[in-house]
Amino acid sequence: MNILVVGGGGREHAIVKKLRENSEVKRIFCLPGNGGMEQIADCVPISAKELDGVIEFARAHDIDFAVVAQDDPLALGCVDRLHALGIPCFGPDAQAARIESSKVFAKDLMKKYGIPTADYQVFDAPEAALAYLDEAAYPLVIKADGLALGKGVVICQDRRQAGDAIGQIMEQRAFGEAGSRVLIERFLTGPEVSVLAFTDGKTICPMVSSMDHKRAGEGDTGPNTGGMGTVAPNPYYSPQVAQQCMERIFLPTIRAMEAEGCPFKGCLYFGLMLTEEGPMVIEYNCRFGDPEAQVVLPLLKTDLLSIMQAVEGETLDRINIEWSQGAAACVILASGGYPGSYETGKRITIPEQLPENVTIYHAGDKLTLDGLVTSGGRVLGVTATADTLSQALESAYAAAQTIHFEGMFLRKDIGRHALALLED
């Protein structure tokens, strides 16, 4: 089989490595891929958002199955266009992808169908948003409506911070058109949980839970990022909580999307907050999370391509999906200055030999005549699997210390809260 994977980050690297385990896979093409992925796939320098180029490539290369893994091409209708060519795909169509590409759509969906989430207000003009801030309760959360690389969310402790956030998002357009509308919502407290789920629009199969670390600084300080590290499973996600989520959130979401005429097929990401009032949805994503995929997929025992084909064929209820009983931890190595401005082109050195339980997922790098160099903010994800979370974290951090590039930084407290809970 010839497989096409659309995207080029650490998430896509994790997907490609898992697809490679299927003996029927002959070639995997990645558009655009990255420097590290070139060892296991044919990387083609076509942007994931350049849909005309993606479609033309697919038409010319006898693609048997496509995985659209990145949010932008999903929102732009990449799956719709590949389906029009007769190519089976894993991923939602553009109508279903609105569950991530428009936070207003997602919140209105939850409100209409009684899915628990924070109270919110929507604003199309900065003047109205600023006026609301004068009467709002703090802290509160301000979110850009559209896609913003995981960085369009600002937690505001007071009126000044909130006013600055509105100015940056709506007036200065820090996230482009994604900030033409904003949501202002109640600040929720409690442990956060990420749950990815396979769904064919009718059946939903949650994956191993995980815990993301969004803030750039240790102690969960600093600006939001696309994610500085993850651990799985998340110890806060007990069987009792899982049952509550299935009954109150997961199944109602799938049924709501079907009722709205846009059934969701692919990987649906649930960003959850375990509040005193019960689990609530913080956000949905219409694809694998990054870096959640880098700790969840290494624990998957069932063949990934078979699952994806069952999702496309709407036969997910016939698949028994199995998971390893151990744990996984991922530590992100980032460029100095991220998520703000940062330099690229820094030479990366990685040991030739790494422990068997350690995998390096490449994200923001490219291969040049001088070797691997940085090309993005989040450069590498160092993932380790082990019998226990403590062992996985120890292995991931030990491997991270052997990797170098100028300006490299990482959070040294990934998994700290999870370990503390496990040790209680």
PEKA-V133169 format. One record per pair of residues at least 12 apart in sequence whose ideal C-beta (glycine too) atoms are under 6 Angstrom apart, sorted by the first residue. I is the first residue (numbers start at 1). J is the second residue. If there is no record, write none. Layout:
# PEKA-V133169
I_J + I_J
This chain:
# PEKA-V133169
1_24 + 1_25 + 1_26 + 1_64 + 2_26 + 2_27 + 2_62 + 2_63 + 2_64 + 3_19 + 3_25 + 3_28 + 3_65 + 4_29 + 4_58 + 4_63 + 4_66 + 5_30 + 5_67 + 6_31 + 6_48 + 6_68 + 6_73 + 7_48 + 7_69 + 7_70 + 8_32 + 8_33 + 8_34 + 9_290 + 9_363 + 10_290 + 10_291 + 10_294 + 10_361 + 10_363 + 10_381 + 11_69 + 11_288 + 11_290 + 11_293 + 12_69 + 13_37 + 13_361 + 13_362 + 14_293 + 14_294 + 14_297 + 14_361 + 15_69 + 16_28 + 16_40 + 16_41 + 18_297 + 18_304 + 19_304 + 19_305 + 20_40 + 22_303 + 22_305 + 28_41 + 29_42 + 30_43 + 31_44 + 31_46 + 31_54 + 32_45 + 32_46 + 34_362 + 34_365 + 35_362 + 35_365 + 35_366 + 35_367 + 35_372 + 36_362 + 38_367 + 48_70 + 48_73 + 49_72 + 49_73 + 51_76 + 51_78 + 55_81 + 58_87 + 63_87 + 65_88 + 66_82 + 66_87 + 66_89 + 67_90 + 68_91 + 69_287 + 71_100 + 71_147 + 71_287 + 74_91 + 74_97 + 74_286 + 75_97 + 75_101 + 77_94 + 79_91 + 79_93 + 80_93 + 80_94 + 88_312 + 90_266 + 90_308 + 90_311 + 91_266 + 92_264 + 92_265 + 92_266 + 92_286 + 95_262 + 96_262 + 96_264 + 97_286 + 99_284 + 99_286 + 100_284 + 100_285 + 100_286 + 101_147 + 102_145 + 103_143 + 103_145 + 103_183 + 104_122 + 104_145 + 106_284 + 107_120 + 109_256 + 113_252 + 113_256 + 115_249 + 115_252 + 116_280 + 117_280 + 117_281 + 118_185 + 118_186 + 118_188 + 119_186 + 120_183 + 120_185 + 121_184 + 122_183 + 123_182 + 124_181 + 126_166 + 126_170 + 126_171 + 129_166 + 129_182 + 130_166 + 133_159 + 133_162 + 138_158 + 139_157 + 139_187 + 140_156 + 140_184 + 140_187 + 141_155 + 141_185 + 141_187 + 142_154 + 142_165 + 142_182 + 142_184 + 143_183 + 144_169 + 144_175 + 144_178 + 144_179 + 145_181 + 146_178 + 147_178 + 148_175 + 148_178 + 149_226 + 150_226 + 151_224 + 151_339 + 152_175 + 152_178 + 153_224 + 169_182 + 188_273 + 188_275 + 190_273 + 190_274 + 190_275 + 191_236 + 191_274 + 192_273 + 193_209 + 193_234 + 193_236 + 193_237 + 193_272 + 194_210 + 194_212 + 194_271 + 194_289 + 194_292 + 195_209 + 195_270 + 196_267 + 196_269 + 196_296 + 197_268 + 198_307 + 198_311 + 199_254 + 199_264 + 199_268 + 200_265 + 200_311 + 200_314 + 200_316 + 201_263 + 201_265 + 203_316 + 203_317 + 204_250 + 204_254 + 205_321 + 207_296 + 208_232 + 208_233 + 208_296 + 208_299 + 208_323 + 209_233 + 209_234 + 209_237 + 210_230 + 210_232 + 210_234 + 210_292 + 210_295 + 210_296 + 211_231 + 211_234 + 211_418 + 212_227 + 212_230 + 213_228 + 213_229 + 213_414 + 218_411 + 218_413 + 223_339 + 225_339 + 226_378 + 227_291 + 228_332 + 228_411 + 229_330 + 229_331 + 229_332 + 229_411 + 229_414 + 230_291 + 230_292 + 230_295 + 230_330 + 231_329 + 231_389 + 231_415 + 231_418 + 232_295 + 232_296 + 232_328 + 235_418 + 235_421 + 235_422 + 236_274 + 244_279 + 245_279 + 265_311 + 267_287 + 267_288 + 269_285 + 269_289 + 271_283 + 291_330 + 291_381 + 294_330 + 294_361 + 294_381 + 294_383 + 295_328 + 295_330 + 298_328 + 298_385 + 299_323 + 299_324 + 299_328 + 301_322 + 301_324 + 302_321 + 302_322 + 307_319 + 326_385 + 326_386 + 326_387 + 327_388 + 327_389 + 327_392 + 328_385 + 328_392 + 329_384 + 329_392 + 329_393 + 329_396 + 329_415 + 330_381 + 330_383 + 331_382 + 331_396 + 331_400 + 331_410 + 331_414 + 332_378 + 332_381 + 333_379 + 333_380 + 333_408 + 333_410 + 334_377 + 334_378 + 334_409 + 335_374 + 335_377 + 335_379 + 335_407 + 336_407 + 336_409 + 338_377 + 342_377 + 344_374 + 344_375 + 345_373 + 346_374 + 346_405 + 346_406 + 347_373 + 348_372 + 348_405 + 349_404 + 350_403 + 351_402 + 354_399 + 357_384 + 357_385 + 357_386 + 357_395 + 358_384 + 358_395 + 358_399 + 359_383 + 360_380 + 360_382 + 361_381 + 363_378 + 364_376 + 364_377 + 364_378 + 364_379 + 365_379 + 374_405 + 382_396 + 382_399 + 382_400 + 384_396 + 393_415
